[in-house]
């Protein structure tokens, strides 16, 4: 037993450190945008705050594919079915392209309606649109990038996605100020430059990742898969259906979270530009601990998924709790910085004293709530890895919705601090309930759906597919 514990600890650390660093590095992308957009002025910073809330919804809708892909490939890896894993990866990359295009086509015409829901005035709506329109144009490339990374992670490789993201962020850091402010008056895109630099960086890095996926035989050839999309429609639809089944509850949770913030923004907008800018800074300040939690969530998802595939859910449960305890270690350091450096962290994004004073309170409260947010992230990932992602949705929807009446009650009494109370009290409650629900253990009854019939029966013509792959 001690040797098994030691082995599990090593496995967690091996998976966790690149996953955590990857999500922390990813958190720098909105921070980079806010930093440079903040140099344009408080109006632009307030606009990108609302734009970020709306982009959360877009990313949440798209996340069903990476989440489901990660879970299914982890389960196939645990079940020792690499051929099934290659099928899943190829099919979901194809789906990511078309799904990304569909999301962009549907959301673009709705942007004016969404701006009105946030009570955003006309000048800020124009600025937010400059940011979001370009982001939506390039959204398919971002979804392809995330789905490709989920394939690596599902197989237990968290280092490659981390390295790919580092490359993307290096390009992002270089391009963002150049595209926002231009070079000698040329390429001066303003708000569009912030999102444009993201799209360019993700697109280039996706092609690097795709090359590595093919080189390592982690996906079957895409052109071969395209040939069998309709020929093998039963099995291909089964892949898509299982991916959506696992991913859609997490996706809906994120979408609902984004929609709730649209209504929360209406309360914040009553406090003018200062309120919106402070809320944006608060979220940027909280981005690092949130992304650290997401990194550990990915780790829990991989470990639980692989153990479900290996028919060893008890080990998966043990791994999930160990991941949570490990996640609390960096949260202590981050909490210390947020609490004692609340003003300094806020001052990184703006020189407006009024905005700093309001955002400082957000950071101080966040220093305590991030431990509960970590619990929510880790166990939500564990549920997703098991293929049972409905419980986090059932918990998150009603509790997150409480923020609207709580804002209505507390904002007139305590001002912006009342909104902070509404946000963080519900965050703490969600973390507690998700952890308790996971401990109940009903998720252990889940099985690897795509592996029930075995690899040779699952693939319609294994000889043909693998033969074509070998010749490439």
Secondary structure as GFF3:
##gff-version 3
##sequence-region A 1 472
A	DSSP	alpha_helix	2	38	.	.	.	ID=ss1
A	DSSP	alpha_helix	42	78	.	.	.	ID=ss2
A	DSSP	alpha_helix	82	108	.	.	.	ID=ss3
A	DSSP	alpha_helix	111	117	.	.	.	ID=ss4
A	DSSP	alpha_helix	122	137	.	.	.	ID=ss5
A	DSSP	alpha_helix	139	154	.	.	.	ID=ss6
A	DSSP	alpha_helix	159	181	.	.	.	ID=ss7
A	DSSP	alpha_helix	191	215	.	.	.	ID=ss8
A	DSSP	alpha_helix	222	227	.	.	.	ID=ss9
A	DSSP	alpha_helix	233	269	.	.	.	ID=ss10
A	DSSP	alpha_helix	272	309	.	.	.	ID=ss11
A	DSSP	alpha_helix	313	340	.	.	.	ID=ss12
A	DSSP	alpha_helix	342	347	.	.	.	ID=ss13
A	DSSP	alpha_helix	353	385	.	.	.	ID=ss14
A	DSSP	alpha_helix	390	414	.	.	.	ID=ss15
A	DSSP	alpha_helix	416	440	.	.	.	ID=ss16
A	DSSP	three_ten_helix	442	445	.	.	.	ID=ss17
A	DSSP	three_ten_helix	449	451	.	.	.	ID=ss18
A	DSSP	alpha_helix	455	458	.	.	.	ID=ss19
A	DSSP	alpha_helix	462	471	.	.	.	ID=ss20
###
